[in-house]
Amino acid sequence: MKIPTPTRPLAFPEFVALLALMFSTIAFSVDAMLPALPIMAAELSPDAPNRIQLVVTVFVLGMGLGTLIAGPISDALGRKSVVAVGIAIYCAAALVAARAETLEVLLAARFVQGLGASAPRVVTLAMVRDLYQGRAMAQVMSFVMTLFVLVPAIAPAIGAGIIAVSGWRAVFLAFVVFGIVSGSWLLLRQPETHPPEKRRPLRVRTLWAALREVLGSKLVVIYIAALSLGFGQMFVHLSTTPQIFADVFDRQAAFPFWFAGIALFAGTSSLLNANLVMKFGMRRLATSAFAVQAGVSLVMLLLVFAELPAPWDFAVYFAYMCGAFFMIGLTFGNLNALALEPLGHIAGLAASVVGSISTVLAVTIAIPIAQLYDGSVVPAVAGVLVCSSLACALMLTTRHAEAARGAT
């Protein structure tokens, strides 16, 4: 198939909208599934309902592994062709998942779908790097993230609407439509941002050297570990929240709307971080966020054991979830920047390595915690308490090393 080759640059608003849509592939593929999890558990895994959580984490695992290779391949072959292949894989896997009769087939399809989704997710960042740098790049990503925050807010409602009309299998058909729309928009409208004269041959030796350099820095390893713990606790929430809303609070039907409120509230944290980071620095802000999250989780556990009456029990849990997702905006961006700061000479490869390792480790952390779900919020909150405490402790160990090199 010949990839279309438009040459006229997109107008800035259209370019930002396109990037936001591409960047949203992961969020839509996860959040639109959340309302379906209890229904899918009853159909595909009635004897072990917690196994249905793997629909989320296996997809993320595929995305994490795909991240390691999609970026370097796009450096060698160009951005658009890699995205086109990734979206084709994503759509084909979605069609398989829509017809899956067993949980095992569904999980295999979701893993492959995650591999395909890694291409638009990673290559979007590469496209921005191709065209912008410095403050201009930060401005573009700020606009993209402003639009992106709407996806986690509305995706569960979209998924719930599809399920109400056509059943949970139709959600996977929506993923196909999403992929076709975003892929067609990119191919037909966006010029290639990485022309042949700037491409670099894909060499395993180069990737291996980047991996060794990333893992050879003690500070970078600590930041990756903290990032993994942060991602891990987020995946715990995403995996268990639909069950908690259904089993603990009997609010399954209203889940998409409550989750939209959580997502919109969390979206404000990125704007706050942009102001706070200039005053307090990345390391201090991320450390403080983990400390607050650990403290709030401890308070939440104490309140759970105190057996608050309804509706106060749900009000406290909802406030806790808003705070948990709000902390995401105060940690992930800062930790990524800290991890990549000493690796500017291999920024593209380093971003792929850091993103892949942290995502895969996060999944290995999240799965056992989420599988402990017992019909209460205790396992998830306790897991977040442990993750946040460990991440905070790790961040505190970097204080003297960062001070010695004058970083923040």
C-alpha positions as CSV (number, residue, x, y, z in Angstrom):
1,M,0.0,0.0,0.0
2,K,1.4,3.4,-1.0
3,I,1.3,5.9,1.8
4,P,-0.1,9.3,0.7
5,T,2.4,12.1,0.7
6,P,0.8,15.5,1.3
7,T,3.4,18.3,1.4
8,R,1.4,21.2,2.7
9,P,1.9,21.7,6.5
10,L,-1.2,21.5,8.6
11,A,-2.6,24.6,10.2
12,F,-1.5,24.7,13.8
13,P,-5.0,24.0,15.3
14,E,-5.5,21.0,13.1
15,F,-2.0,19.7,13.9
16,V,-2.7,19.9,17.6
17,A,-6.1,18.3,17.2
18,L,-4.6,15.4,15.2
19,L,-1.8,14.9,17.7
20,A,-4.3,14.9,20.6
21,L,-6.4,12.2,18.8
22,M,-3.3,10.0,18.2
23,F,-2.0,10.5,21.7
24,S,-5.5,9.5,23.0
25,T,-5.3,6.0,21.5
26,I,-4.1,4.4,24.8
27,A,-6.5,6.3,27.0
28,F,-9.5,5.5,24.8
29,S,-8.6,1.9,24.5
30,V,-8.4,1.5,28.3
31,D,-11.1,3.9,29.7
32,A,-13.8,2.9,27.2
33,M,-13.5,-0.7,28.4
34,L,-14.0,0.1,32.1
35,P,-17.8,0.0,32.2
36,A,-17.7,-3.4,30.4
37,L,-15.5,-5.2,32.9
38,P,-18.2,-6.4,35.3
39,I,-20.3,-7.6,32.3
40,M,-17.4,-9.3,30.7
41,A,-16.4,-11.0,33.9
42,A,-19.9,-12.5,34.3
43,E,-19.8,-13.9,30.7
44,L,-16.1,-14.9,30.3
45,S,-14.8,-15.5,33.8
46,P,-17.8,-16.0,36.2
47,D,-15.8,-18.3,38.5
48,A,-12.8,-15.9,38.8
49,P,-14.1,-12.4,38.2
50,N,-10.8,-10.7,39.1
51,R,-9.2,-12.2,36.0
52,I,-11.1,-9.8,33.8
53,Q,-8.9,-7.0,35.2
54,L,-6.2,-8.4,32.9
55,V,-8.1,-6.9,29.9
56,V,-6.6,-3.6,31.1
57,T,-3.2,-4.6,32.2
58,V,-2.4,-7.0,29.3
59,F,-3.1,-4.2,26.9
60,V,-0.8,-1.9,28.8
61,L,1.9,-4.6,28.8
62,G,1.7,-4.9,25.0
63,M,1.9,-1.1,24.7
64,G,5.0,-1.0,27.0
65,L,6.9,-3.6,25.0
66,G,5.9,-2.0,21.7
67,T,7.2,1.3,23.0
68,L,10.7,-0.1,23.0
69,I,10.7,-0.7,19.3
70,A,8.2,1.6,17.7
71,G,10.3,4.8,18.2
72,P,13.6,3.4,16.9
73,I,11.8,1.9,13.9
74,S,10.2,5.2,13.1
75,D,13.7,6.8,13.2
76,A,14.7,4.4,10.5
77,L,11.6,4.1,8.3
78,G,9.7,7.4,8.9
79,R,6.9,8.3,11.1
80,K,3.8,7.8,9.0
81,S,4.5,4.3,7.8
82,V,5.2,3.0,11.3
83,V,1.9,4.6,12.6
84,A,0.0,3.1,9.6
85,V,1.3,-0.4,10.4
86,G,0.7,0.1,14.1
87,I,-2.9,1.2,13.6
88,A,-3.5,-1.8,11.2
89,I,-2.3,-4.2,13.9
90,Y,-4.4,-2.4,16.5
91,C,-7.6,-2.6,14.4
92,A,-7.1,-6.3,13.4
93,A,-6.6,-7.3,17.1
94,A,-9.7,-5.3,18.0
95,L,-11.7,-7.4,15.5
96,V,-10.3,-10.6,17.0
97,A,-11.2,-9.4,20.5
98,A,-14.8,-8.6,19.4
99,R,-15.3,-12.2,18.4
100,A,-13.4,-13.8,21.3
101,E,-15.4,-16.7,23.0
102,T,-12.8,-17.3,25.8
103,L,-10.9,-15.0,28.1
104,E,-7.6,-16.4,26.9
105,V,-8.3,-15.4,23.3
106,L,-9.5,-12.0,24.4
107,L,-6.3,-11.4,26.4
108,A,-4.1,-12.4,23.6
109,A,-5.9,-10.0,21.2
110,R,-5.6,-7.2,23.8
111,F,-1.9,-7.8,24.1
112,V,-1.4,-7.5,20.3
113,Q,-3.7,-4.5,20.3
114,G,-1.4,-2.9,22.8
115,L,1.6,-3.6,20.6
116,G,-0.1,-1.8,17.7
117,A,-1.3,1.1,19.9
118,S,2.3,1.8,21.0
119,A,3.1,3.2,17.5
120,P,0.7,6.2,17.5
121,R,1.4,6.8,21.2
122,V,5.2,7.0,20.8
123,V,5.5,8.4,17.3
124,T,3.3,11.3,18.2
125,L,6.0,12.5,20.6
126,A,8.6,12.0,17.9
127,M,6.6,14.1,15.4
128,V,6.5,17.0,17.9
129,R,10.3,16.7,18.3
130,D,10.8,16.7,14.6
131,L,9.0,20.1,14.2
132,Y,9.5,21.9,17.4
133,Q,12.0,22.3,20.2
134,G,12.4,24.0,23.5
135,R,9.6,26.2,24.7
136,A,7.7,25.8,21.4
137,M,7.6,22.1,21.9
138,A,6.4,22.5,25.5
139,Q,3.6,24.8,24.2
140,V,2.5,22.3,21.6
141,M,2.4,19.5,24.2
142,S,0.4,21.7,26.6
143,F,-2.2,22.3,24.0
144,V,-2.3,18.6,23.1
145,M,-2.7,17.6,26.8
146,T,-5.5,20.2,27.3
147,L,-7.5,18.3,24.6
148,F,-6.2,14.9,25.7
149,V,-7.7,15.2,29.2
150,L,-11.2,15.2,27.7
151,V,-10.7,11.6,26.5
152,P,-10.5,9.9,29.9
153,A,-13.4,12.0,31.0
154,I,-15.8,10.9,28.1
155,A,-14.5,7.5,27.1
156,P,-16.3,5.5,29.9
157,A,-19.5,7.3,29.0
158,I,-19.0,6.4,25.3
159,G,-18.3,2.8,26.3
160,A,-21.4,2.6,28.5
161,G,-23.5,4.0,25.7
162,I,-22.2,1.5,23.2
163,I,-22.7,-1.3,25.6
164,A,-26.3,-0.3,26.3
165,V,-27.1,-0.3,22.6
166,S,-25.0,-3.2,21.2
167,G,-23.3,-5.0,24.0
168,W,-19.7,-5.0,25.2
169,R,-18.3,-6.6,22.0
170,A,-19.3,-3.5,20.1
171,V,-16.8,-1.5,22.1
172,F,-14.0,-3.2,20.2
173,L,-15.6,-2.2,16.9
174,A,-15.5,1.4,18.2
175,F,-11.7,1.0,18.6
176,V,-11.6,0.0,14.9
177,V,-13.5,3.1,13.9
178,F,-11.2,5.2,16.1
179,G,-8.1,3.7,14.5
180,I,-9.4,4.2,11.0
181,V,-10.4,7.8,11.6
182,S,-7.1,8.8,13.3
183,G,-5.0,6.8,10.8
184,S,-6.8,8.2,7.7
185,W,-6.5,11.8,9.1
186,L,-2.7,11.3,9.6
187,L,-2.1,9.7,6.2
188,L,-4.2,12.0,4.1
189,R,-3.4,15.4,5.8
190,Q,-0.1,15.3,7.6
191,P,3.2,15.5,5.7
192,E,6.0,13.2,6.8
193,T,8.0,14.9,9.5
194,H,11.1,12.7,9.3
195,P,12.4,12.8,5.7
196,P,14.8,10.1,4.3
197,E,17.9,12.2,4.6
198,K,17.4,12.4,8.4
199,R,16.7,8.8,9.0
200,R,19.1,6.5,10.9
201,P,19.5,2.7,10.2
202,L,17.9,0.5,12.9
203,R,20.7,-1.3,14.6
204,V,20.3,-3.6,17.6
205,R,23.7,-2.5,18.8
206,T,22.5,1.1,19.0
207,L,19.4,0.1,21.0
208,W,21.5,-2.1,23.3
209,A,24.0,0.7,23.9
210,A,21.2,3.1,24.8
211,L,19.7,0.5,27.2
212,R,23.1,0.0,28.9
213,E,23.6,3.8,29.3
214,V,20.1,4.3,30.7
215,L,20.5,1.4,33.2
216,G,24.1,2.5,34.0
217,S,23.0,5.7,35.7
218,K,22.0,5.1,39.3
219,L,19.8,8.2,39.4
220,V,18.0,7.3,36.2
221,V,17.3,3.8,37.6
222,I,15.8,5.3,40.7
223,Y,13.6,7.6,38.7
224,I,12.4,4.7,36.5
225,A,11.6,2.7,39.7
226,A,9.6,5.5,41.2
227,L,7.9,6.1,37.8
228,S,7.0,2.3,37.7
229,L,5.5,2.5,41.2
230,G,3.5,5.5,40.2
231,F,2.2,3.9,37.0
232,G,1.6,0.7,38.9
233,Q,-0.7,2.3,41.5
234,M,-2.6,4.0,38.7
235,F,-3.2,0.7,36.9
236,V,-4.4,-0.8,40.2
237,H,-7.1,1.9,40.3
238,L,-8.1,1.5,36.6
239,S,-8.3,-2.3,37.1
240,T,-10.4,-2.3,40.3
241,T,-12.5,0.9,40.2
242,P,-15.3,-0.6,38.0
243,Q,-15.6,-3.5,40.4
244,I,-15.6,-1.3,43.4
245,F,-18.3,1.0,42.0
246,A,-20.4,-2.1,41.2
247,D,-19.8,-4.3,44.3
248,V,-19.0,-2.0,47.1
249,F,-21.2,1.1,46.3
250,D,-23.8,-0.3,43.9
251,R,-23.2,2.5,41.4
252,Q,-22.3,0.5,38.3
253,A,-24.7,2.4,36.0
254,A,-23.4,5.8,37.2
255,F,-19.7,4.9,37.0
256,P,-19.0,6.7,33.7
257,F,-20.3,10.0,35.1
258,W,-18.4,9.7,38.4
259,F,-15.2,8.7,36.5
260,A,-15.6,11.7,34.2
261,G,-15.6,14.0,37.3
262,I,-12.5,12.3,38.5
263,A,-10.7,12.7,35.2
264,L,-11.7,16.4,34.8
265,F,-10.5,17.2,38.3
266,A,-7.3,15.4,37.6
267,G,-6.8,17.3,34.4
268,T,-6.2,20.5,36.4
269,S,-3.1,19.1,38.0
270,S,-1.1,19.5,34.8
271,L,-1.8,23.2,34.8
272,L,-0.9,23.5,38.4
273,N,2.3,21.6,37.9
274,A,3.4,24.0,35.2
275,N,3.4,26.8,37.7
276,L,4.6,24.9,40.8
277,V,7.5,23.2,39.0
278,M,9.2,26.5,38.3
279,K,9.1,27.4,42.0
280,F,9.8,24.1,43.8
281,G,11.6,22.0,41.1
282,M,10.7,18.6,39.6
283,R,12.3,16.3,42.2
284,R,10.8,18.1,45.2
285,L,7.3,18.3,43.7
286,A,7.3,14.6,42.7
287,T,8.6,13.6,46.2
288,S,5.9,15.7,47.9
289,A,3.2,14.2,45.7
290,F,4.1,10.7,46.6
291,A,4.3,11.6,50.3
292,V,0.9,13.2,50.2
293,Q,-0.6,10.2,48.3
294,A,0.8,7.8,51.0
295,G,-0.6,9.9,53.8
296,V,-4.0,10.2,52.2
297,S,-4.1,6.4,51.5
298,L,-3.3,5.7,55.2
299,V,-6.2,8.0,56.2
300,M,-8.5,6.3,53.7
301,L,-7.7,2.9,55.2
302,L,-8.4,4.1,58.7
303,L,-11.8,5.6,57.6
304,V,-12.6,2.3,55.9
305,F,-12.0,0.3,59.0
306,A,-14.1,2.9,60.9
307,E,-17.0,1.8,58.7
308,L,-18.4,5.1,57.7
309,P,-22.2,5.0,57.0
310,A,-23.6,5.6,53.5
311,P,-23.4,7.9,51.7
312,W,-20.3,9.2,53.5
313,D,-18.4,6.1,52.6
314,F,-18.8,6.8,48.9
315,A,-18.2,10.5,49.3
316,V,-14.8,9.8,51.0
317,Y,-13.9,7.2,48.4
318,F,-14.7,9.6,45.5
319,A,-12.7,12.4,47.1
320,Y,-9.8,9.9,47.6
321,M,-9.9,8.9,43.9
322,C,-9.9,12.5,42.8
323,G,-6.8,13.1,44.9
324,A,-5.1,9.9,43.6
325,F,-5.5,10.9,39.9
326,F,-4.7,14.5,40.7
327,M,-1.3,13.4,41.9
328,I,-0.6,11.8,38.5
329,G,-0.1,15.3,37.0
330,L,2.4,16.1,39.7
331,T,4.6,13.1,39.3
332,F,4.7,11.5,35.8
333,G,5.8,14.5,33.8
334,N,8.4,15.5,36.4
335,L,9.8,12.0,36.7
336,N,10.1,11.5,33.0
337,A,11.9,14.8,32.7
338,L,14.2,13.9,35.6
339,A,15.0,10.5,34.1
340,L,15.8,11.9,30.6
341,E,17.7,15.0,31.8
342,P,21.1,13.4,31.8
343,L,20.4,11.5,28.5
344,G,19.8,14.4,26.1
345,H,22.3,13.1,23.6
346,I,20.1,10.0,23.1
347,A,16.8,11.5,24.0
348,G,14.7,9.6,21.5
349,L,16.1,6.1,22.3
350,A,16.2,6.9,26.0
351,A,12.5,8.0,26.0
352,S,11.6,4.6,24.4
353,V,13.7,2.7,26.9
354,V,12.4,4.6,29.9
355,G,8.8,4.4,28.8
356,S,9.0,0.7,28.0
357,I,10.8,-0.4,31.2
358,S,8.6,1.7,33.5
359,T,5.3,0.5,31.8
360,V,6.3,-3.2,31.9
361,L,7.4,-3.0,35.6
362,A,4.2,-1.1,36.4
363,V,2.1,-3.9,35.0
364,T,4.0,-6.5,37.0
365,I,3.3,-4.4,40.1
366,A,-0.3,-3.8,39.4
367,I,-1.5,-7.3,38.5
368,P,-0.9,-9.0,41.8
369,I,-2.3,-6.1,43.8
370,A,-5.4,-5.9,41.7
371,Q,-5.9,-9.7,41.8
372,L,-6.2,-9.4,45.6
373,Y,-9.5,-7.5,45.2
374,D,-12.0,-9.1,47.7
375,G,-15.1,-7.0,47.4
376,S,-13.7,-4.0,49.4
377,V,-11.5,-1.0,48.7
378,V,-8.8,-2.3,51.2
379,P,-6.5,-4.2,48.8
380,A,-6.3,-1.4,46.2
381,V,-5.8,1.4,48.8
382,A,-3.3,-0.6,50.7
383,G,-1.4,-1.4,47.5
384,V,-1.3,2.4,46.7
385,L,-0.1,3.1,50.2
386,V,2.8,0.7,49.7
387,C,3.7,1.9,46.2
388,S,3.6,5.6,47.2
389,S,5.6,5.0,50.3
390,L,8.3,3.1,48.4
391,A,8.3,5.8,45.6
392,C,8.7,8.6,48.2
393,A,11.5,6.7,49.9
394,L,13.3,6.2,46.6
395,M,13.0,9.9,45.7
396,L,14.4,11.0,49.0
397,T,17.6,9.0,48.2
398,T,18.2,11.3,45.2
399,R,18.4,14.5,47.2
400,H,22.1,14.7,47.8
401,A,23.0,13.4,44.3
402,E,20.8,15.9,42.6
403,A,22.1,18.7,44.8
404,A,25.6,17.9,43.9
405,R,25.0,18.3,40.2
406,G,22.7,21.4,40.7
407,A,19.5,19.7,39.4
408,T,16.0,20.2,40.8
